[in-house]
Structures are given as structure tokens and as C-alpha cells.
């Protein structure tokens, strides 16, 4: 099938991150995908292998290629009327990511397809939530009553954490790749060195995680209480290695370091990484502090202790979303661990006071690590999002 996936970049990188992963996963499964995006700049580092061309041979549009089955196109080219590009037709499936509304000119192409008796499946891929309404809303149809799309209908597809939802993005080989690529300290160190992390070259003696102080990934919004976190780490894990993603994490940690010249924490700014390397980074760290939807899901699959910085919303509804997720993710955890991790998640999102110490996170046999792995394995027993979306789009609903 031919898929048209529409993505508007609101801010940050979560929207394009999810859409690019989805497009790649569909392409790897033999589908043809056109990703229409209004700002493709993040793909320069997220997917640096893409090559832009002046004109696509099939549809006569500028585009980028480099991922099997996937081409990237500029949003404004989908706004051109059919008279300006009669070769461009709507695909079998049209996915509007996060309610972004495809251009009217493209919806007219969908109308033309419907008039020929071949209506496209119009899917609204919604934001991820663990709240109860997701199960009630998943799969619902919404007829379009007015405007250029009148007479068509779209269906809502909700990612989620239960079998009654659309599931989570997970490539078929993801768990196996994690094990194959980061199963030993040597493999992890080789990757970290490749992305520029300054590791000690041992003299025949391998430092243990306890001696190293552990490795932490820090990826956050500008509201994160980074200074408070580093204060606590400087006391409880003074030799910890903190890997800083570009932007807010690097800036906030650098501000802290300037006022703590004697601190022994090892702060390592990172370059912007392609998605596959970001996944490997999550696998290599003992504790992952991540932000937004795409990175949060990848942290789940890593099976490591993690703390999620949820996207803050003006009306405060993000607090309920955070609570709903924690309730599902930690449902079977020991009460003491659940309370301790819950407190840190709340504090990291400035919804509660920050505890004095983190739950133990540095060793492979800690309760936090074991329960994170168990929760991941339980979640992996559910069907992944792309598999469900393929079935969803093949049915009339």
C-alpha cells in the first residue's frame, strides 16, 4: 500500500521523531510511504543518510530518499492544486499525525479517489496516553460534515499500553538488536567511544559500574530541575558519568558546573544523534532521564531505570497523564520502590519536592532495574503499533 503521512513540527522533535520511526517501520515491512513535513531540519541529524533530490521520478516532486520504501516531501508541495501537479494522487492510507489536518489541496485528491470508488483510509494518529479514555476512543470514526473534506470520514488511532489500544512503536527486531549490540561492557564502551564519550582506556582491568559511578543520560526540557539533580548526584554518586544531550540539558548542566568547580561528576556533552544511535545510547546507560513521547517509549524498550519529563501543558492536564502512565508502568512493582520512583518522577516534573536520594540504579540486580525489565517484557507481549495500524488500515472500520 501507499501511505501518506502528514507531520507538522510544533516545537522540539517529538512529532517528527514519532513520524519518522513510523515511516521507517512501515517501509521495512514492504510498504511505500510519503512523509509530508513542514520542517524537515531535524532529519538532518535524525536521519543523516537522507539525500534530497530536485525531482522525484514518480510524482515529479522534490524529495529525500535513503530509507527503504520511504520518501520525504515538503508540506507545501502537498498544498499545490491538482492542476499544478496532476501526477500526484492520494495514497491508499492518509495518516494525519496528532490532528495536523492535511492541506485542502490534498484532501481534494482524496475526494477524487473516493469518487472513483477507491476511498483512502484516513487515520488520525493521536498522542500517546495511558488514560482510560484511550480505550474508549481508539478506532472511533469521525465523519467530516463541512469544508473540502465533507463526505469523507477519518478514524482515530490511539497508541497506548493495553490490548484495547493501538500499542507502541516497536520494530520487530528491536529487542533482539538491543541484546546483540549492547550485551557486554566492551560493546557498550565501543559505542560510547564512537559517539565521543571520553572513557578510560583500561590497562587490563575493567572498571565496575560502582567504581565508575554509573552512567546517566540527561535529555530534558528547560524546566527540569537539573541543578537539584546534580547536587544529589554529587553526593550520592560523585563519580557518575552524565551524558548531556544538545540544548537544554547541556546548558543547564554547564551552568551548574560553573558554580561547582570542585565537583567530580563527569559531564559529557553529546552531539545530536541519529535515532538508531539514540536507541543504543539508552541501552548503554544505567539511568535514562528522557523527555517527550518518542524518547519515553524508547526508554521503556531499553528496560533501564528511567524518569520521564512529560511535555508541560498550560492547563495542567500533563499531571494526570503522568499519573496514569505511572499507575500502569509500575502496577506490579513493590510498594516501596513504586513510591520512591513516583516521588522522583513528580519532582522531576516540578509536581512535588525532590527526594534527597535516588533509588539504587547503578547495579544490574537492583530492584529498579529488575522491575523495569519485567515491565518492558510484559509490554512487549502486546502487539506493536505498526502491526496494528497495518490491520487497522486494511479494514473499513
C-alpha positions as a Markdown table, in Angstrom:
| # | Residue | x | y | z |
|---|---|---|---|---|
| 1 | Unk | 0.0 | 0.0 | 0.0 |
| 2 | Unk | 1.0 | 3.6 | -0.5 |
| 3 | Unk | 0.9 | 5.7 | 2.7 |
| 4 | Unk | 0.8 | 9.5 | 3.0 |
| 5 | Unk | 1.9 | 10.5 | 6.5 |
| 6 | Unk | 1.5 | 14.2 | 7.4 |
| 7 | Unk | 3.5 | 15.8 | 10.1 |
| 8 | Unk | 3.7 | 19.4 | 11.4 |
| 9 | Unk | 6.6 | 20.2 | 13.7 |
| 10 | Unk | 5.1 | 22.1 | 16.6 |
| 11 | Unk | 8.2 | 22.5 | 18.7 |
| 12 | Unk | 11.0 | 20.3 | 19.9 |
| 13 | Unk | 11.4 | 17.0 | 18.0 |
| 14 | Unk | 8.7 | 14.6 | 19.3 |
| 15 | Unk | 6.3 | 14.9 | 16.3 |
| 16 | Unk | 8.9 | 14.3 | 13.7 |
| 17 | Unk | 10.6 | 11.6 | 15.8 |
| 18 | Unk | 7.4 | 9.5 | 16.0 |
| 19 | Unk | 6.5 | 10.1 | 12.3 |
| 20 | Unk | 10.0 | 9.2 | 11.1 |
| 21 | Unk | 10.0 | 6.0 | 13.2 |
| 22 | Unk | 6.6 | 5.0 | 11.9 |
| 23 | Unk | 7.6 | 5.7 | 8.3 |
| 24 | Unk | 10.7 | 3.7 | 8.6 |
| 25 | Unk | 8.9 | 0.8 | 10.3 |
| 26 | Unk | 6.3 | 0.7 | 7.5 |
| 27 | Unk | 9.0 | 0.9 | 4.8 |
| 28 | Unk | 10.9 | -2.0 | 6.4 |
| 29 | Unk | 7.7 | -4.1 | 6.2 |
| 30 | Unk | 7.3 | -3.6 | 2.5 |
| 31 | Unk | 5.0 | -0.5 | 2.4 |
| 32 | Unk | 5.6 | 2.6 | 0.4 |
| 33 | Unk | 5.5 | 5.8 | 2.4 |
| 34 | Unk | 5.5 | 9.5 | 1.6 |
| 35 | Unk | 6.3 | 11.6 | 4.7 |
| 36 | Unk | 5.0 | 15.2 | 4.2 |
| 37 | Unk | 6.6 | 17.5 | 6.7 |
| 38 | Unk | 6.6 | 21.3 | 7.2 |
| 39 | Unk | 10.1 | 21.4 | 8.8 |
| 40 | Unk | 12.5 | 18.6 | 7.9 |
| 41 | Unk | 15.5 | 20.2 | 9.5 |
| 42 | Unk | 15.6 | 17.7 | 12.4 |
| 43 | Unk | 16.0 | 14.9 | 9.9 |
| 44 | Unk | 19.5 | 16.3 | 9.1 |
| 45 | Unk | 20.8 | 14.7 | 12.3 |
| 46 | Unk | 18.0 | 12.3 | 13.0 |
| 47 | Unk | 18.4 | 10.6 | 9.6 |
| 48 | Unk | 21.6 | 12.0 | 8.1 |
| 49 | Unk | 21.7 | 9.4 | 5.4 |
| 50 | Unk | 18.8 | 11.0 | 3.6 |
| 51 | Unk | 19.6 | 12.7 | 0.3 |
| 52 | Unk | 17.4 | 15.4 | -1.2 |
| 53 | Unk | 16.7 | 15.3 | -5.0 |
| 54 | Unk | 15.4 | 18.0 | -7.2 |
| 55 | Unk | 12.5 | 15.9 | -8.5 |
| 56 | Unk | 11.1 | 12.5 | -7.6 |
| 57 | Unk | 10.8 | 10.3 | -10.7 |
| 58 | Unk | 7.4 | 9.0 | -9.8 |
| 59 | Unk | 5.5 | 12.1 | -8.6 |
| 60 | Unk | 7.6 | 14.9 | -10.0 |
| 61 | Unk | 8.3 | 16.4 | -6.6 |
| 62 | Unk | 11.5 | 17.3 | -4.7 |
| 63 | Unk | 12.1 | 14.8 | -2.0 |
| 64 | Unk | 14.6 | 12.9 | 0.1 |
| 65 | Unk | 15.4 | 9.2 | -0.1 |
| 66 | Unk | 17.7 | 6.9 | 1.8 |
| 67 | Unk | 15.4 | 4.7 | 3.8 |
| 68 | Unk | 13.8 | 1.7 | 2.0 |
| 69 | Unk | 10.3 | 2.4 | 1.0 |
| 70 | Unk | 10.3 | 6.0 | 2.3 |
| 71 | Unk | 10.4 | 9.4 | 0.6 |
| 72 | Unk | 10.3 | 12.7 | 2.4 |
| 73 | Unk | 8.4 | 15.6 | 0.8 |
| 74 | Unk | 7.9 | 19.2 | 1.7 |
| 75 | Unk | 4.4 | 20.1 | 3.1 |
| 76 | Unk | 3.9 | 23.0 | 0.8 |
| 77 | Unk | 4.2 | 20.7 | -2.2 |
| 78 | Unk | 1.0 | 18.9 | -1.0 |
| 79 | Unk | -0.7 | 22.3 | -1.0 |
| 80 | Unk | -0.3 | 22.6 | -4.7 |
| 81 | Unk | -3.6 | 22.1 | -6.6 |
| 82 | Unk | -4.1 | 19.2 | -8.9 |
| 83 | Unk | -3.8 | 21.4 | -11.9 |
| 84 | Unk | -0.3 | 22.2 | -10.9 |
| 85 | Unk | 0.7 | 18.6 | -10.4 |
| 86 | Unk | -1.8 | 16.2 | -11.9 |
| 87 | Unk | 0.5 | 13.2 | -11.3 |
| 88 | Unk | 0.2 | 13.5 | -7.6 |
| 89 | Unk | -2.6 | 11.3 | -6.3 |
| 90 | Unk | -3.7 | 10.4 | -2.7 |
| 91 | Unk | -2.3 | 7.1 | -1.4 |
| 92 | Unk | -4.2 | 4.2 | 0.0 |
| 93 | Unk | -3.8 | 5.4 | 3.5 |
| 94 | Unk | -3.6 | 9.0 | 4.7 |
| 95 | Unk | -2.2 | 9.5 | 8.3 |
| 96 | Unk | -2.5 | 12.9 | 9.9 |
| 97 | Unk | -0.2 | 12.8 | 12.9 |
| 98 | Unk | -1.6 | 14.4 | 16.0 |
| 99 | Unk | -4.5 | 16.1 | 14.3 |
| 100 | Unk | -2.3 | 18.2 | 12.0 |
| 101 | Unk | -5.0 | 18.4 | 9.2 |
| 102 | Unk | -3.7 | 17.6 | 5.7 |
| 103 | Unk | -3.8 | 20.6 | 3.2 |
| 104 | Unk | -7.1 | 21.2 | 1.4 |
| 105 | Unk | -5.5 | 20.5 | -2.0 |
| 106 | Unk | -4.5 | 17.1 | -0.8 |
| 107 | Unk | -8.0 | 16.4 | 0.7 |
| 108 | Unk | -9.3 | 17.3 | -2.8 |
| 109 | Unk | -7.2 | 14.5 | -4.1 |
| 110 | Unk | -8.7 | 12.2 | -1.5 |
| 111 | Unk | -12.1 | 13.3 | -2.7 |
| 112 | Unk | -11.2 | 12.4 | -6.3 |
| 113 | Unk | -10.0 | 9.0 | -5.2 |
| 114 | Unk | -13.3 | 8.4 | -3.3 |
| 115 | Unk | -15.3 | 9.5 | -6.4 |
| 116 | Unk | -13.6 | 6.6 | -8.2 |
| 117 | Unk | -14.8 | 4.1 | -5.6 |
| 118 | Unk | -11.4 | 3.8 | -4.0 |
| 119 | Unk | -11.5 | 5.9 | -0.8 |
| 120 | Unk | -8.3 | 6.3 | 1.1 |
| 121 | Unk | -8.3 | 5.2 | 4.7 |
| 122 | Unk | -8.0 | 8.5 | 6.7 |
| 123 | Unk | -6.3 | 7.9 | 10.1 |
| 124 | Unk | -5.8 | 10.4 | 12.8 |
| 125 | Unk | -2.8 | 9.1 | 14.8 |
| 126 | Unk | -3.2 | 10.6 | 18.2 |
| 127 | Unk | -0.8 | 11.4 | 21.0 |
| 128 | Unk | 0.2 | 8.7 | 23.5 |
| 129 | Unk | -1.7 | 8.5 | 26.8 |
| 130 | Unk | -2.3 | 5.9 | 29.4 |
| 131 | Unk | -5.6 | 7.4 | 30.5 |
| 132 | Unk | -8.8 | 5.5 | 30.4 |
| 133 | Unk | -10.4 | 7.4 | 27.6 |
| 134 | Unk | -7.9 | 6.0 | 25.1 |
| 135 | Unk | -9.5 | 2.6 | 25.2 |
| 136 | Unk | -13.0 | 4.1 | 24.6 |
| 137 | Unk | -11.8 | 6.4 | 21.8 |
| 138 | Unk | -9.5 | 4.1 | 19.9 |
| 139 | Unk | -10.9 | 3.2 | 16.5 |
| 140 | Unk | -13.8 | 5.6 | 16.5 |
| 141 | Unk | -15.0 | 7.1 | 13.2 |
| 142 | Unk | -15.5 | 10.8 | 12.8 |
| 143 | Unk | -17.4 | 11.9 | 9.6 |
| 144 | Unk | -16.4 | 15.2 | 8.1 |
| 145 | Unk | -19.6 | 17.3 | 7.7 |
| 146 | Unk | -18.2 | 20.5 | 6.2 |
| 147 | Unk | -15.4 | 22.0 | 4.2 |
| 148 | Unk | -13.4 | 20.4 | 1.4 |
| 149 | Unk | -13.5 | 17.0 | 3.2 |
| 150 | Unk | -17.3 | 16.9 | 3.5 |
| 151 | Unk | -18.5 | 13.4 | 2.9 |
| 152 | Unk | -15.2 | 11.7 | 3.9 |
| 153 | Unk | -14.5 | 10.3 | 7.3 |
| 154 | Unk | -11.5 | 9.7 | 9.5 |
| 155 | Unk | -10.8 | 7.2 | 12.2 |
| 156 | Unk | -8.9 | 7.8 | 15.5 |
| 157 | Unk | -5.9 | 5.6 | 16.2 |
| 158 | Unk | -4.7 | 5.9 | 19.8 |
| 159 | Unk | -1.3 | 4.5 | 20.9 |
| 160 | Unk | -1.4 | 3.0 | 24.4 |
| 161 | Unk | -0.4 | 0.5 | 26.9 |
| 162 | Unk | -3.2 | -2.1 | 26.9 |
| 163 | Unk | -4.5 | -4.6 | 24.3 |
| 164 | Unk | -7.6 | -2.4 | 23.7 |
| 165 | Unk | -5.4 | 0.4 | 22.3 |
| 166 | Unk | -3.1 | 0.8 | 19.3 |
| 167 | Unk | 0.0 | -0.2 | 21.1 |
| 168 | Unk | 3.5 | 1.3 | 20.9 |
| 169 | Unk | 6.0 | 1.6 | 18.1 |
| 170 | Unk | 8.4 | -1.3 | 18.3 |
| 171 | Unk | 10.3 | -2.7 | 15.3 |
| 172 | Unk | 10.2 | -6.5 | 15.0 |
| 173 | Unk | 13.9 | -6.8 | 15.7 |
| 174 | Unk | 14.3 | -4.1 | 18.3 |
| 175 | Unk | 14.7 | -6.3 | 21.5 |
| 176 | Unk | 17.0 | -8.7 | 19.7 |
| 177 | Unk | 19.2 | -5.8 | 18.4 |
| 178 | Unk | 19.4 | -4.4 | 21.9 |
| 179 | Unk | 20.7 | -7.7 | 23.2 |
| 180 | Unk | 23.1 | -8.2 | 20.3 |
| 181 | Unk | 24.6 | -4.8 | 20.3 |
| 182 | Unk | 25.0 | -3.9 | 24.0 |
| 183 | Unk | 25.1 | -7.3 | 25.8 |
| 184 | Unk | 28.7 | -6.8 | 27.1 |
| 185 | Unk | 30.6 | -3.9 | 28.7 |
| 186 | Unk | 33.1 | -4.0 | 25.7 |
| 187 | Unk | 30.3 | -3.5 | 23.2 |
| 188 | Unk | 28.8 | -0.6 | 25.3 |
| 189 | Unk | 32.2 | 1.1 | 25.7 |
| 190 | Unk | 32.9 | 0.8 | 21.9 |
| 191 | Unk | 29.7 | 2.5 | 21.1 |
| 192 | Unk | 30.1 | 5.3 | 23.7 |
| 193 | Unk | 33.6 | 6.0 | 22.4 |
| 194 | Unk | 32.3 | 6.1 | 18.9 |
| 195 | Unk | 29.9 | 9.0 | 19.8 |
| 196 | Unk | 32.6 | 10.9 | 21.6 |
| 197 | Unk | 32.3 | 9.9 | 25.2 |
| 198 | Unk | 35.7 | 10.1 | 26.9 |
| 199 | Unk | 36.1 | 6.7 | 28.6 |
| 200 | Unk | 39.2 | 5.5 | 30.4 |
| 201 | Unk | 41.3 | 3.0 | 28.3 |
| 202 | Unk | 41.8 | 0.2 | 30.8 |
| 203 | Unk | 45.1 | -1.4 | 31.5 |
| 204 | Unk | 43.7 | -4.9 | 31.6 |
| 205 | Unk | 41.4 | -4.0 | 34.5 |
| 206 | Unk | 37.7 | -3.3 | 33.7 |
| 207 | Unk | 36.2 | -0.7 | 36.0 |
| 208 | Unk | 33.0 | -1.9 | 37.6 |
| 209 | Unk | 29.8 | 0.2 | 37.5 |
| 210 | Unk | 30.2 | 1.0 | 41.1 |
| 211 | Unk | 33.7 | 2.3 | 40.6 |
| 212 | Unk | 32.6 | 4.3 | 37.6 |
| 213 | Unk | 29.7 | 5.7 | 39.5 |
| 214 | Unk | 27.2 | 4.7 | 36.8 |
| 215 | Unk | 26.2 | 6.3 | 33.5 |
| 216 | Unk | 23.2 | 8.6 | 33.2 |
| 217 | Unk | 21.6 | 10.1 | 30.1 |
| 218 | Unk | 20.1 | 13.5 | 30.6 |
| 219 | Unk | 17.5 | 14.7 | 28.0 |
| 220 | Unk | 15.1 | 17.3 | 29.3 |
| 221 | Unk | 13.1 | 20.4 | 28.7 |
| 222 | Unk | 14.3 | 23.8 | 30.1 |
| 223 | Unk | 12.1 | 23.5 | 33.1 |
| 224 | Unk | 13.9 | 20.4 | 34.5 |
| 225 | Unk | 15.4 | 20.8 | 38.0 |
| 226 | Unk | 18.9 | 19.9 | 36.7 |
| 227 | Unk | 20.8 | 21.7 | 39.4 |
| 228 | Unk | 19.0 | 19.9 | 42.1 |
| 229 | Unk | 19.6 | 16.5 | 40.5 |
| 230 | Unk | 23.3 | 17.2 | 40.0 |
| 231 | Unk | 23.6 | 18.4 | 43.7 |
| 232 | Unk | 22.2 | 15.0 | 44.8 |
| 233 | Unk | 24.4 | 13.0 | 42.4 |
| 234 | Unk | 27.5 | 14.9 | 43.5 |
| 235 | Unk | 26.8 | 13.5 | 47.0 |
| 236 | Unk | 25.4 | 10.0 | 46.3 |
| 237 | Unk | 27.3 | 9.1 | 43.1 |
| 238 | Unk | 30.2 | 11.6 | 42.8 |
| 239 | Unk | 31.9 | 9.6 | 40.0 |
| 240 | Unk | 28.8 | 9.3 | 37.9 |
| 241 | Unk | 29.1 | 9.9 | 34.2 |
| 242 | Unk | 26.3 | 12.2 | 33.0 |
| 243 | Unk | 25.8 | 12.3 | 29.2 |
| 244 | Unk | 24.2 | 15.5 | 28.1 |
| 245 | Unk | 22.0 | 15.8 | 25.0 |
| 246 | Unk | 22.4 | 19.1 | 23.0 |
| 247 | Unk | 20.3 | 22.0 | 24.1 |
| 248 | Unk | 18.7 | 22.4 | 27.5 |
| 249 | Unk | 20.5 | 19.5 | 29.2 |
| 250 | Unk | 23.9 | 20.7 | 28.2 |
| 251 | Unk | 23.2 | 24.3 | 29.0 |
| 252 | Unk | 21.6 | 23.7 | 32.4 |
| 253 | Unk | 24.4 | 21.2 | 33.4 |
| 254 | Unk | 27.1 | 23.7 | 32.3 |
| 255 | Unk | 25.5 | 26.4 | 34.4 |
| 256 | Unk | 25.7 | 24.1 | 37.4 |
| 257 | Unk | 29.3 | 23.1 | 36.7 |
| 258 | Unk | 30.5 | 26.7 | 36.6 |
| 259 | Unk | 29.3 | 27.1 | 40.2 |
| 260 | Unk | 30.7 | 23.7 | 41.4 |
| 261 | Unk | 34.3 | 23.7 | 40.2 |
| 262 | Unk | 35.4 | 21.0 | 42.6 |
| 263 | Unk | 32.6 | 18.5 | 41.7 |
| 264 | Unk | 33.8 | 15.2 | 40.4 |
| 265 | Unk | 30.8 | 14.3 | 38.3 |
| 266 | Unk | 31.9 | 13.6 | 34.8 |
| 267 | Unk | 29.7 | 15.7 | 32.5 |
| 268 | Unk | 29.9 | 14.8 | 28.8 |
| 269 | Unk | 28.1 | 16.9 | 26.2 |
| 270 | Unk | 26.9 | 14.8 | 23.3 |
| 271 | Unk | 26.3 | 15.5 | 19.6 |
| 272 | Unk | 22.9 | 15.2 | 18.1 |
| 273 | Unk | 22.4 | 11.6 | 17.3 |
| 274 | Unk | 20.5 | 9.6 | 14.6 |
| 275 | Unk | 17.6 | 7.7 | 16.0 |
| 276 | Unk | 19.3 | 4.3 | 15.9 |
| 277 | Unk | 22.3 | 5.7 | 17.9 |
| 278 | Unk | 19.9 | 7.3 | 20.4 |
| 279 | Unk | 18.4 | 3.9 | 21.0 |
| 280 | Unk | 21.8 | 2.4 | 21.6 |
| 281 | Unk | 22.6 | 5.2 | 24.0 |
| 282 | Unk | 19.6 | 4.4 | 26.0 |
| 283 | Unk | 20.7 | 0.7 | 26.1 |
| 284 | Unk | 24.1 | 1.7 | 27.3 |
| 285 | Unk | 23.1 | 3.9 | 30.3 |
| 286 | Unk | 22.2 | 2.7 | 33.8 |
| 287 | Unk | 19.6 | 5.5 | 34.2 |
| 288 | Unk | 17.8 | 7.4 | 31.5 |
| 289 | Unk | 16.2 | 10.8 | 32.0 |
| 290 | Unk | 14.1 | 11.4 | 28.9 |
| 291 | Unk | 11.6 | 13.8 | 27.6 |
| 292 | Unk | 8.5 | 13.7 | 25.3 |
| 293 | Unk | 6.7 | 10.9 | 23.7 |
| 294 | Unk | 9.2 | 9.3 | 21.3 |
| 295 | Unk | 12.1 | 9.1 | 23.7 |
| 296 | Unk | 9.9 | 7.9 | 26.6 |
| 297 | Unk | 8.7 | 4.9 | 24.5 |
| 298 | Unk | 12.3 | 4.1 | 23.5 |
| 299 | Unk | 13.3 | 4.3 | 27.2 |
| 300 | Unk | 10.6 | 1.7 | 28.0 |
| 301 | Unk | 12.0 | -0.7 | 25.5 |
| 302 | Unk | 15.5 | -0.2 | 26.9 |
| 303 | Unk | 14.3 | -1.7 | 30.1 |
| 304 | Unk | 16.6 | 0.5 | 32.3 |
| 305 | Unk | 15.6 | 2.7 | 35.2 |
| 306 | Unk | 14.2 | 5.9 | 33.7 |
| 307 | Unk | 12.5 | 9.2 | 34.6 |
| 308 | Unk | 10.2 | 10.9 | 32.2 |
| 309 | Unk | 10.0 | 14.6 | 31.7 |
| 310 | Unk | 6.5 | 15.0 | 30.2 |
| 311 | Unk | 5.6 | 17.9 | 28.0 |
| 312 | Unk | 4.1 | 20.6 | 30.2 |
| 313 | Unk | 0.7 | 21.9 | 29.2 |
| 314 | Unk | -0.7 | 25.3 | 30.3 |
| 315 | Unk | -3.9 | 23.8 | 31.6 |
| 316 | Unk | -2.0 | 21.3 | 33.8 |
| 317 | Unk | -3.5 | 18.1 | 32.2 |
| 318 | Unk | 0.0 | 16.7 | 31.9 |
| 319 | Unk | -0.1 | 15.9 | 35.6 |
| 320 | Unk | -3.0 | 13.5 | 35.1 |
| 321 | Unk | -1.3 | 11.9 | 32.1 |
| 322 | Unk | 1.9 | 11.4 | 34.1 |
| 323 | Unk | -0.1 | 9.7 | 37.0 |
| 324 | Unk | -2.0 | 7.5 | 34.6 |
| 325 | Unk | 1.3 | 6.3 | 33.0 |
| 326 | Unk | 3.0 | 5.6 | 36.3 |
| 327 | Unk | 0.0 | 3.7 | 37.5 |
| 328 | Unk | 0.3 | 1.3 | 34.5 |
| 329 | Unk | 4.0 | 1.1 | 34.2 |
| 330 | Unk | 4.6 | 0.4 | 37.9 |
| 331 | Unk | 1.4 | -1.6 | 38.7 |
| 332 | Unk | 3.2 | -4.7 | 39.8 |
| 333 | Unk | 6.2 | -3.1 | 41.5 |
| 334 | Unk | 6.9 | -3.4 | 45.2 |
| 335 | Unk | 5.2 | -0.7 | 47.1 |
| 336 | Unk | 8.3 | 0.9 | 48.5 |
| 337 | Unk | 10.0 | 1.1 | 45.0 |
| 338 | Unk | 6.9 | 2.4 | 43.4 |
| 339 | Unk | 6.6 | 5.2 | 46.0 |
| 340 | Unk | 10.2 | 6.1 | 45.7 |
| 341 | Unk | 10.2 | 6.2 | 41.8 |
| 342 | Unk | 6.9 | 8.0 | 41.8 |
| 343 | Unk | 8.3 | 10.7 | 44.0 |
| 344 | Unk | 11.2 | 11.3 | 41.7 |
| 345 | Unk | 9.0 | 11.4 | 38.6 |
| 346 | Unk | 6.8 | 14.0 | 40.3 |
| 347 | Unk | 9.8 | 16.1 | 41.4 |
| 348 | Unk | 11.5 | 16.0 | 38.0 |
| 349 | Unk | 8.3 | 17.4 | 36.6 |
| 350 | Unk | 8.1 | 20.0 | 39.3 |
| 351 | Unk | 4.9 | 18.5 | 40.7 |
| 352 | Unk | 6.4 | 17.6 | 44.1 |
| 353 | Unk | 9.5 | 18.1 | 46.3 |
| 354 | Unk | 12.7 | 16.4 | 45.2 |
| 355 | Unk | 13.8 | 13.5 | 47.5 |
| 356 | Unk | 17.3 | 13.5 | 48.9 |
| 357 | Unk | 18.4 | 10.4 | 47.2 |
| 358 | Unk | 17.6 | 8.3 | 44.1 |
| 359 | Unk | 16.5 | 4.7 | 44.4 |
| 360 | Unk | 19.5 | 2.4 | 43.7 |
| 361 | Unk | 20.1 | 2.4 | 40.0 |
| 362 | Unk | 23.7 | 1.5 | 39.3 |
| 363 | Unk | 23.8 | -2.2 | 39.5 |
| 364 | Unk | 22.2 | -4.8 | 37.2 |
| 365 | Unk | 20.5 | -6.6 | 40.0 |
| 366 | Unk | 18.8 | -3.6 | 41.7 |
| 367 | Unk | 15.1 | -3.7 | 42.2 |
| 368 | Unk | 14.5 | -0.7 | 39.9 |
| 369 | Unk | 16.4 | -2.4 | 37.1 |
| 370 | Unk | 14.7 | -5.7 | 37.5 |
| 371 | Unk | 11.2 | -4.3 | 37.7 |
| 372 | Unk | 11.8 | -2.0 | 34.7 |
| 373 | Unk | 12.9 | -5.1 | 32.7 |
| 374 | Unk | 9.8 | -7.0 | 33.8 |
| 375 | Unk | 7.5 | -4.2 | 32.9 |
| 376 | Unk | 9.1 | -3.9 | 29.5 |
| 377 | Unk | 8.8 | -7.7 | 28.9 |
| 378 | Unk | 5.1 | -7.6 | 29.8 |
| 379 | Unk | 4.5 | -4.7 | 27.5 |
| 380 | Unk | 6.4 | -6.4 | 24.7 |
| 381 | Unk | 3.9 | -9.2 | 24.8 |
| 382 | Unk | 1.3 | -6.9 | 23.3 |
| 383 | Unk | 1.1 | -6.3 | 19.5 |
| 384 | Unk | 3.1 | -3.4 | 18.3 |
| 385 | Unk | 1.6 | -0.2 | 16.9 |
| 386 | Unk | 2.7 | -0.7 | 13.2 |
| 387 | Unk | 1.3 | -4.2 | 13.1 |
| 388 | Unk | -2.0 | -3.0 | 14.5 |
| 389 | Unk | -2.0 | 0.0 | 12.2 |
| 390 | Unk | -1.5 | -2.2 | 9.1 |
| 391 | Unk | -4.5 | -4.3 | 10.1 |
| 392 | Unk | -6.5 | -1.1 | 11.0 |
| 393 | Unk | -5.8 | 0.5 | 7.6 |
| 394 | Unk | -6.7 | -2.7 | 5.8 |
| 395 | Unk | -10.2 | -2.7 | 7.3 |
| 396 | Unk | -13.1 | -0.4 | 6.5 |
| 397 | Unk | -13.8 | 0.1 | 10.2 |
